[in-house]
Amino acid sequence: MTRTYQSLTRNALILAIAASFALSACGIKGELKTPPPVWGEEKPTPPDAEPAQS
């Protein structure tokens, strides 16, 4: 019974490590851009705000 528990624990650990590497490769690198509003008007930018870079 102990051998089965050790095998199960080892397999779960290997799966967790592999999943963390796989998920760390997914995602957006760099700054996130704010999407435009879905409804309503876009808010005006204050005059002292820096312009957004595209």
N, C-alpha and C positions, 0 to 999 in steps of 0.2 A: 504494500500500500504506500509506503514511503517513497519508493521509486517513482510511482505514478504521480505523486504530489510534486516531487522535484522536477519531473519532466514537464508537468503542466506549468509550473512556476517559470521554468526556463523558457518555455515556448511563449508564455505571456510576456516575459521581459523582452525577448527578441522581437516579438510583434510590436510592442510599445516603442522600442528604439527605432525600428524600421518605419513605423507610422510617423514618428516625430521628424525623421529626416525627410520623408515624403511630403509632409504637410509644411515643413519649413521652406520648401522650394516653391510653394504656391504663394502668390500675393503680389501686390504692387510695390515696386521699389521706388524710392524717392518721395516727393511731396504728393499728398492727395489733393485733387482739385475738387472744389465745391460744384456740384451740378446745378444747373439753372432750376428755378422753382417750377413745380409741376402745375400750379395754378396761381393766379394773382399776378401782380406786377412785381418786377424786379426792383429791389430797394436801391435808391440812388446811393452812390458812393460818396462819403464825405470828402470835401475838398483837400483835407490834409492827409488822406489815405494814399499809400503808395500804389501805383498801377500794377495790376496783376500781370505776371509773365506767362506767355502762352508757350 
